[in-house]
């Protein structure tokens, strides 16, 4: 169920922000000192005084929600519906009665605050890649007209406006990761598989030749299927989970009508967060979303 009470009460939203923001104790966001005392209030937010640097701050200071005249409860509703339901920014400006430019800037600020996924692979691991048509969306002042990506088929690179996005599925832990890259080559693949808990990692791939060097490395045990020969499953060897997750990734990007390749990473981090809160109830999902960005 959606946390409706938080979305209609500014004080509830402020209390939730304080609870999550100071979950490890109150500290000064400027000097990081913990010698802090309560110092009145700012609207519905608690105000504090740092006895170390003698500066004041409140619960919103140095967060993605500071310096905004829009109610905090509206921003909570915006980030919740964006992550939970993949609501387009054009729809959000109607729902919370805020201009599109304001919504866009604040949501982009929220996305930039999301941490990059850090795979800790237990194994065995499926790995596959998809290619996203992402060019230079938008028009720079006094610049060339925008390009939303090439229409060429097949594999591509970041510089060709068709960056690869790797999908990693850790069968041991059940975690799934969506990580964009500049190109799909051996060095990128080795970097993605570097953080592992075992010396020898079993890797399931398709027949893409960039994975072939893993067979000559004792730290990997590569097993693969060749889709070009009509082979998709051989016992436990397949990348079907990756392909299923790739289809969800494309669906996530679809409502945004072409994502600039320069902003592809934040959008995919939002998708990673959406998968994390997918099965959580509304209140817990909102808390997880805020914890990730604060």
Order of alpha helices (4+ residues) and beta strands (2+ residues): alpha-alpha-beta-beta-beta-alpha-alpha-alpha-beta-beta-beta-alpha-beta-beta-alpha-alpha-alpha
